[in-house]
């Protein structure tokens, strides 16, 4: 079992977002975002509101409690089990 970080987030200056990098999100141009979840984990949808694949492209997701890293592709769905927050960083292509 991996080490779980206690206490407040190590990233207090990165914006938290529930809409992520979707085209209609106020946060779509942020360099990094933290996506909140709950005690069961964080669910990430790589889809736009209408169900189309996310236009932003590939995003690196890092679980802030487990350290698990996933390169997420547009159109996919992911669950970061055990992570109350996920750090998202768009991958520049």
Buried (B, 14 or more C-beta within 10 A) or exposed (E): EEEEEEEEBEBEEBEEBEBBBBEEBEBBEBEBBBBEBEEEBBBBBBBBEEEEEBEBBBBBBBBBBBEBEBEBBBEBEBBBBBBBBBBBBBEEE
